[in-house]
Amino acid sequence: MIFIIDTREKDEYEFSGTVAIKQKLDAGDYSVAGLEDRISIERKNIDDFVGTVIYQKERFHEELIVLARLDFAAIVVEASLTDILDHRYKSDVNPISVIGAVVAIMVEYRIPIIFAGSRQLACHLTHEILKRFASKHLREQ
């Protein structure tokens, strides 16, 4: 199994025991080779997440449309929901506005947003999701 890391991903995860290659993805930051049209994970740190869902809504909307067409897509945030509510990000955006954007994305696009709590856990969850999806795909063949 080979993971794909989007060429635009600047702060990429290192997956132990898994080969990863850089390749442009239509949407998201991480996928599995041969399944790029079926699964993608978008990674966000807390500041990038808040900035994207509040200030870059139109651009992100286009990416969410592409992600929503996949069999599975998720946004993995390297922070907790408490970090959002406690305003542990640089922007002056009200936490309630961020929560509103979270709910809108999950309802409108049916894309789960996973607040992993930390970068380490976000990396682990991304790895496990990609692995599980690829294994399920292999079993179905």
N, C-alpha and C positions, 0 to 999 in steps of 0.2 A: 504494500500500500504506500502510495506516494502522496504527500500533502502538497497543495499548491498555496503559495503565499503571493498575493498580488504585488506586482512590481511597484505600485505606489505606496505600499505599506512601509512606513518609515521606522517604526519601533516594533519590529517583528518578534514573534514568539520563537523560542527555541524548543523544539519538541524532542525530548530524549527518546532514543530508540526508534525514531521515525525519520525517513528521508523526506526532505522538503525541498521543493524547487521554486524559483521565482518565475511567475508567468502572469500576464495581465488577465484579470478577471473582469467580466462585465459588471459585476456588482459584488460588494463584500470584500473581505480581506483574506479569507481562508477557505479552501475547498479541498476536494480529493481528486487526483488525476483520473480522468475518464468520467467523472461525475460532476463536472463543473456546471453543467446545465441542470443539475438536480439539487445541489446543496451549496450553501455559502453562509459563512459566519462573518458578520461585521464586528470588528473590535473597536472599542472606544474607551479612552481614559475619561475621567469625569469632566475635565474642562472641555475636551473635544466634543463630548456627548452634549453638554449643555449648549455650547456654541452652535453645534450642528442643528439640534432640534428647535432652537429658538431663532437663531440669526440666519441660518442657511436652509430654511424650510423648503424653498422651491427646488434647490439643487438636490437636497436629500430626498424629496418627493420622487424625483425621477429614479433614484437608486432604489427606493422602497418599492416602486412599481415592478422593477426587474426582480428584486428579491422575492416579492409576493408571488411571482409566477413559478418559483421553484418548488420542488417537493418539500424541502425544508430549508428555512432560513431563520436566523436569530441574530439579535444584537447582543453582544456580551460586553457589559460595562465593568471596568476595573474599579468599581466602587460599590458601596451598599446604598440601598434606598435611604437609610439613615443619613449617609453622607450628603445626599441630595436635600433631605428635609432639614439637616443642620447647616445647610449652606456652606459646605466645605469645597467650594469651587470659586474661581476667580471672578466670574461674571457677577454683575449686580442683579441678575434676573431673580425674581421671586421664586422660591422653591415650589410654590403651588403652581406656577406657570409651567415649570419643568414637569411636574407630575401630570399636569393636563396634557402636555405633549406626549408623555409616555403612554397614557391611556389612549390618546388619539391614534398613535401608531399601532398599538396592539389591537384596537378595535377596527380601525379603517383598513389596515393592511394584513391583519391576522399574523403579525410577526411578533414572536415573544421577545421581550427585553429581559435579559438575565442580569441582575445586579449581583455580580460574583463576590464583591467585598474587597478584593485585592487583585493585583496583577497576576500573582502566582495562581490563585484560584481560577481566574479568568482563563489563563493559559491551560490549566488542567481541564477545565470544563470544555474548552474549545477542542482540545485533543480528544477527549472522551466522546464528544458529540460526533466529530468527524469519523472516529474509529467505529462507533456504533452504527452510524448510517452506512458506512462502507461495508461492514459485516452483514448488515441486513440486506443490502443490495446483492451481495454475493450469494446469500442464502436463497434469495428469490429467483436467481438465474437458473 
